[in-house]
Amino acid sequence: MIVKEHITYDRRLILTVCDKEIIGKKFETNDLKLDLSSDFYKGNEKTENEIIKLFEQSYMINLIGEKSIKLGLNTKIISKKDIIYIEKIPYVQAVSSES
């Protein structure tokens, strides 16, 4: 999975985790658009363990793609009811309750 870390002005971590095979693509369903070609999503490949450690530090997490969503479900940072689909691509934006 590809991970990009963004630090906000108040030093909070916003994390994007995206399945490698969909980086660089665009998806659209009705009025929902997902542009994975922007620099916001272009990061570095990380292992599941590395990503889980980053989950613990994150204020906001964006998960895009089957593998990324599965990791979010397995670590219980999201639930199935949180998932939306944009052109059959699962997407979730989660905010930490601890931040």
N, C-alpha and C positions, 0 to 999 in steps of 0.2 A: 504494500500500500504506500501511497505517496502522502507525505505529511508536510504541511506548511505551518509554521508558527508565526503568529502576528502578536505584537505587544502593543497594547493600547497606551494612550497618553498617561493613564493612571497605573501603568505597569501590570495590567491583567493580561493573561494569555488567552488568545483566541486561536483555536486549533482547527485546521481543516485536514480531514483524512479522506482520501479518495482512492478508489480502486485504480490501479495502474493502467489498466486497459481502456479506461474511459477518459483519462486526462487528454486535454486538447480538443475534446468534442463539445458540441452544442446540442441541447435537447429542449423541446418545447411541447407543451400540452395546454391547449386553450390559452389562458393568459399567464401561465407559469413558464418561466424560462430559466434554463440552467446553462451557463456558459463556462465550461471547464477549460477554455483556452486562455483565460485571463491569468495574469501572474498571481492572483489571489490563491489559486490552487496549485501552482507549479512549485513543488518543494523537493524533498529528498525521500528516497525509499527508506522505510524503517520496518523493523520486526514488530510482531504483535506485542512482545514484552516492552519494547521501547515506547510503543504507542500507549500502552496501559499506564506506564509511568507518567506520560504527558497528560493523560486524562485526569489524573489526580491533581495536577497543577493548573488545570484549565478553568477559566471562567465561562467560556463559551466553546462549544464543539460543533463543527459541521461534519456530518458523515454522509458520504455519497458513494453508492454502489453496494452490491450484494455483500462483498467481503467486509467492507467497512461497517455496514449496518449489523452484520452478524457479530462482529467484535463488540460493538456497542450493546447489543442485546445480551451477549454472553457475560459482559462485565456489569450489566444492569444499570448502565448510565442512561439508557433509553428503554422504552417499551414499544411493543408493536403498534399501539394506538398513535404513537408519535410520527410514524412513517407516512410520508406522502410520496407519490410517484409522479415523475415528470418523464413522459415518454417511456414508461416502464422502468425507469431508473429510480431506485429507492433513495430518499433524501430525508435527513433529519437535522434539525438545529436544536441543540440542547444547551440550557444555561444551568450552571452549577448552583445548587441550593445553598452551598456553603460560602459563596462569594458575595 
